[in-house]
Amino acid sequence: MSDKISGQQDFVLITLIDYKGSVPQALGAKAVVNEKGLLDGTVGGGKVEARAIEFAQDILKKSDSPVCQMVTWNLTTDIKMTCGGVVTFLFEVSRNKPWKIVVFGAGHVAQELVPLLTKLNCHVTCIDQRSEWLEKIPQAANLVKKQAEHPKDLVQNFSNDCFFVLMTQGHANDLPILAEILKQHHEAAYIGVIGSKTKALSLKSNLQKMDFTEEQIEKFNCPIGLDFGNNTPIEISYSVIAQLLQQRDHLALSTAAARV
């Protein structure tokens, strides 16, 4: 398929997976359709393709449509063609749901992490009390930088599908932000705090004293990142991104399985 297909749009991939008799395309023929119509490829042209395009567009209009559907049409009775064949199409839905990552802190690790994140198909928000540190992070089309005297006050502006990464100046700054996230978004896609196992125990102890439940406390990750590399900011960043990608893909698979 061509570069006309972008990860920024919803589309349906149509594949001719079976046929009987006379049909206008070969087995395996593919077409890509978005809400406006045919983007690329062909599954036969004419009436059968028009019906497939219409069917695909109807799928995109319904947010609860299954991610995969198989449809069989008799070209004579269903499509009103004279071919006399039977076709079976597989309709596979790809929806672009923005991957939202919120990074609290613009320190040394964030200086490496945030620019790397902006190279991915995601939307990044970076928040810090220090405007001078935020200014050091290069601008990007998918990056929003926010200076806030009390970063925890911005937690309410985000949704449960966000990935939250906390890497502020230390425990005292991370704790109020983490507490606010757990109050408002304990079902968030990902909550992670940079630090050691000792810091994790300290955070959990503090949260217990703040009357958070064990279920809420278990929702955050600390340390963060996959277990590879050293403790330099760049290698920490790669390990954190690997974990974020791993969690993103796990959630996508779980959601797809639930909808089939």
N, C-alpha and C positions, 0 to 999 in steps of 0.2 A: 504493500500500500504506500501511497505517496506522502510527502511531507505536508499535504493539505490537512492531514489528521493530526490534531493537536491534543495534548493531554489536558488542555484547558476547556474542553467541551465534552458534553455528553454525546455518545453515539451508539449505534447498534451495528454489529458486524453480522451480516447475513451470509450463510454458507449453504450451497446446494449439497446436501449430504446423501440424497438417494433419489432415484427416479425410475419410472417404468414407461416404456413406450417412447414416443417421440416428444422430445423437449428441446427448448431453444438454447440450452447451454450445457457445458460439460460438467461432470461430477467434480465437486470441489470449487466451483466458481464462487467468487466472493464479491460482496458490495458493502460499502460503508454508508450509513445514513445518519444524518443528524436531524434536528427539529425543522430545518429548512428544506431538507430533501437529500438527494443522492450526492455524496461527497466524492466517492471514488469506486472504481470497479463496476462490474455488471453481473447480474444473475440471469440474464436472458433478454433484457429489453422488453418493450411492448407491454401488453396487459399484465403478464405475470410479474414483471419487475415493478410496475406501477402498484400492483396489489401488495407486493412485499414491502415497498417503500412506505405505503400507507399504514401497513401493519406495524412496521418498525416505529413510525412516528407516533402511533397510538400508544405503543409501549413506553416511549419516552415521556409522554404526557402523564403517565401514572407512576407516582413515586414508589408504589408498593409492588410494581411488576416484578416477577421472578427474573433473576439475572440470566437465565437460559430458558428458551422455549423452543419446542420442536412442533412444526406445523406441516401437515400434508394437505395438498390441494389437488383435486382432479381438474386438469386444465379445461376440460369441456364443461363440466357441471358447475364448478366453482368459479372459474375465471372467464368462462364464455369464449374460449379459444377453440380452434379447430384441430389443434395438434393431436388431441386424444390421449396425451400422456398424463402421468401423475408425478408430482414433485414433492420432495420433503426438504424443508428449509430449517436450519438451526439459526435462531435469533439470539445473539449474545449481547447483553447490555453492558456498556462501560460508562459509568457516571463519574464526573469530575467533582469530587467533594474536596474543597480546599483543605490541605493539611496545615493546621494552625499550630505554630510553636511559639510559646511565650518564654523568653529568657529573662529572668530577674538577675541583674548584675551585668556590668560592662567591664569587668576587670580583665586580668591577663588571659584567663582561659576563654572568656567570652570574646576577647579580641581575635582569637583564632577560630572559635566555634561559629560565631554568627556569620562571618563572611563565607565559611564553608557551607553553612545551611542555606544561604541565599542562592547557591548554585543548584539547589534541588528544587523540585516543583512543590514549593510550600510557601506559606506566608509567615514571616517572622516578626515578632514584636520584641524589642529589647528595652528593658526598663532599668533605670538607675537613678540614684540621687545626684550623681555627679555629671554635670553636663559636659565637662572637659573629657571624660572618659567615653561618653557616648559619641562625641564628635570625632574620636579617633577611629571609630568603626566606619568603613566605607559605605557610602550610600548605595542602595540597590532598589530596584523597582518593587521587589517583594519584601521590603524591610521598612518597618516603622520604629523609630526611636523615640522613647518617651522619658522625659526627665520628671521625676516626682519626689517631693520631699518625704512622702510616706508611701512607698510603693505598694504596701498592702491595700491601700485604698482603691487601687486600680483593679484588684482581683475581681470585683463585681462586674467589670466590663467584659469579662470573657465567659465562654461557654464550656460545657462539659466535654466537648469534643476536642478541646485544646490539649496539647502536650506542654506541661509546665516544667521548666528546668530552672532550678534555683542555684545561683553561684554568686552570691553577694559577698560583702567584705568579711563575713564570718557568721558564726552561730547566732549571735544576738540579732543580726539583721535577717537571717534566714527564717528564724523561728516565727516571728509575727506574720510573715508572708505565708509560710507553710500552714500555720494555724488557720489563716483566712481561707486558703485554698481548700483545706480539709472541711471547713465549715460549709463553704458554698459549692465546692466542686469535688467532693470526695469520690465521685464516680467518674472523674476525669480520665481521659484516655491514657495519660501518663503523668505521674508526679515524681520528680526526682530532685534530690538535693546533693550537691557535690560535697564530698568529705569522706572521712574514715569510718570504720565500724564503731570506733569509740564515739565519734560525733553522732552516729545514728542512735546509739544507746542513750546519749544525753538528750537528743531531740525527743525520743520516745518517752523518756522520764518526764521531761517538761510537759509534753502533751497529756500524759496521764494526770499530772497535777492540774491541768486545765480542763479536766473531765471529758477528754475525748475517749471514745470507746476503742476497744482493741481492734475492732473491725476497721474503724477510720484510720487508726495509727498504722495498720498494716498496708495501707494504700500507697504509701510513698516508698521510693527506692533511695537507699543511701548505704554504701557508696553508689555512684552511678557509672554507667559505661560497662562494656564487656571487658572480660579479664584478659587484656593483652596490652602490650606497649609499656612505656615508662611514665613518669610523672611530669613530663614536660607539657606545657599548655597545648601544643599541637597534637601530641599523641593522645592526651586525655580527650581532646576534641574529637579525634577520629573514633575513639572507643565509645564516646557518648553518642555520636551520630549513628554508629553501628547498632547500638541498643535502641535508639529511636526508630530506625528503619525496621529493625526486627519486630518491635512492638506494633508499628504501623501495619506491617504486612500480616502479623498475627490477627490483628483486629479486622483487617479486610477479609481474610480467609474465614474468620468466624462469622462475620456478617453475611458473606456470600453463602456459606453453608446453611445459615438459618433461613435464607430467603428462597433456596432452591426447593 
